[in-house]
Amino acid sequence: MYYGQQESCNLMDSHMFETLARILKHRGESSKAIVWAHNSHIGDARASSKGWFCKEHNIGQLCKETLGSQAALTIGCSTYRGTAAATDCWNQDMRIMHLQPALAENYEQLIHTINIQNFVLDLCEGSYNEKLREALLEQRLERYIGVVYKLDPERQSHYSFAVLPEQFNGLIWFDETRHVGSLEVHQPPTGLGSDSTYPVRLVNLHT
């Protein structure tokens, strides 16, 4: 996970999927699972620039390819404004950060103009208005915010192109969101242990 962005992302999501597959196998043929993860992991990477140009895959894509598109359903969460518990860069203490309004003509801006505060949208084909589906099938920018939120430059750090109905089977929308509470705000004083680096092991070269 420490060799490069594309390789580390693919390694991480492959490990997530392999772990899920082992759990499902252990629980039996009729087992089901709910995976809670970031949109960048859940949304099918084949429907975003992460897959088109960066050659990245994710757990959403791997589930659909392996289990079938009808057996693996992906639901995304999105917002226009609010606050997030994040940090400016890795290894820094968490702080509450205000989200910048979404860029013009991206998915978040488009949905914000509907002027409905909160809703759930079924994106499965045939489940909603065809005219709306045509509008959402247009390739647009989409915002991703994780544990690191860089306000400058936000466009390069947190946006990529996507096709929403091909990326998710459903979308949960909060026009204004609020950060989740945290049990730990400050970075622990100890260094990374082996558990934090699995499946790649860090070796202490100073012993």
VENPE-V736150 format. One record per helix or strand of 3 or more residues. SS is the DSSP state (~ for helix, > for strand). FROM is the first residue (numbers start at 1). TO is the last residue. If there is no record, write none. Layout:
ss: {SS/SS}
from: {FROM/FROM}
to: {TO/TO}
//
This chain:
ss: {~/~/~/~/~/>/>/~/>/~/>/~/>/~/>/~}
from: {5/39/45/49/59/75/95/107/118/130/140/154/159/164/170/194}
to: {27/42/47/52/67/87/98/112/122/136/143/158/162/167/177/197}
//
